[in-house]
């Protein structure tokens, strides 16, 4: 299992893990050929023609459970699960 597959599995694991690092999410998005436009901590991301806004974590390098749920919903809307 690749690093991106492990990150994707962690994102969709229930209950959400509190140990997903932002650098791993960035790696996954790059692997998915996402178009990313940064505006400070806000990222305008396009994957498979679906646009969304993501936020880099403000404190620490890991995502909160709410951020993971938001990322999960965005990826699901993109047809990725």
C-alpha positions as CSV (number, residue, x, y, z in Angstrom):
1,X,0.0,0.0,0.0
2,X,1.4,3.4,-1.0
3,X,1.7,6.4,1.2
4,X,-1.1,8.1,-0.6
5,X,-3.4,5.0,-0.2
6,X,-2.6,4.9,3.5
7,X,-3.5,8.6,3.8
8,X,-6.7,8.1,1.9
9,X,-7.7,5.2,4.1
10,X,-7.0,7.3,7.2
11,X,-9.1,10.1,5.9
12,X,-12.1,7.8,5.3
13,X,-11.6,5.8,8.5
14,X,-14.4,6.1,11.0
15,X,-14.1,7.6,13.6
16,X,-11.8,10.2,12.1
17,X,-8.2,9.9,13.1
18,X,-6.6,12.8,14.9
19,X,-3.2,11.9,13.4
20,X,-3.3,13.0,9.8
21,X,-0.5,15.3,8.9
22,X,-1.1,18.2,6.5
23,X,2.1,17.3,4.5
24,X,0.5,13.9,3.8
25,X,-2.7,15.5,2.5
26,X,-0.6,17.8,0.3
27,X,1.2,14.7,-1.1
28,X,-2.2,13.0,-1.7
29,X,-3.6,16.1,-3.5
30,X,-0.5,16.3,-5.7
31,X,-0.8,12.5,-6.5
32,X,-4.4,13.2,-7.5
33,X,-3.2,16.0,-9.9
34,X,-5.1,18.6,-8.0
35,X,-4.9,22.2,-9.1
36,X,-4.2,24.3,-6.0
37,X,-4.2,28.0,-5.7
38,X,-3.1,29.3,-2.2
39,X,-4.5,32.4,-0.6
40,X,-2.7,32.4,2.8
41,X,-4.0,29.4,4.8
42,X,-7.0,29.0,2.4
43,X,-6.5,26.7,-0.7
44,X,-8.8,26.7,-3.7
45,X,-8.5,23.1,-4.9
46,X,-9.8,21.5,-8.1
47,X,-9.9,17.7,-8.4
48,X,-11.7,15.9,-11.3
49,X,-13.4,19.2,-12.2
50,X,-14.8,19.7,-8.7
51,X,-13.8,22.9,-6.9
52,X,-13.5,23.3,-3.2
53,X,-11.9,25.3,-0.4
54,X,-9.5,23.7,2.1
55,X,-7.7,25.2,4.9
56,X,-4.2,24.5,6.2
57,X,-4.2,23.7,9.9
58,X,-3.5,26.9,11.9
59,X,-2.0,25.2,15.0
60,X,0.3,22.3,14.5
61,X,0.8,20.0,11.5
62,X,-2.2,17.7,12.0
63,X,-5.8,18.1,10.9
64,X,-8.6,18.5,13.4
65,X,-11.5,16.0,13.2
66,X,-13.7,18.7,11.6
67,X,-11.0,19.4,9.0
68,X,-10.8,15.7,8.2
69,X,-14.6,15.5,7.8
70,X,-14.5,18.5,5.5
71,X,-11.7,16.9,3.4
72,X,-13.6,13.6,3.3
73,X,-16.7,15.3,2.0
74,X,-14.7,17.2,-0.7
75,X,-12.9,14.0,-1.8
76,X,-16.2,12.1,-2.0
77,X,-17.7,14.9,-4.1
78,X,-14.7,14.5,-6.4
79,X,-15.5,10.7,-6.8
80,X,-12.6,9.6,-4.6
81,X,-13.2,7.3,-1.7
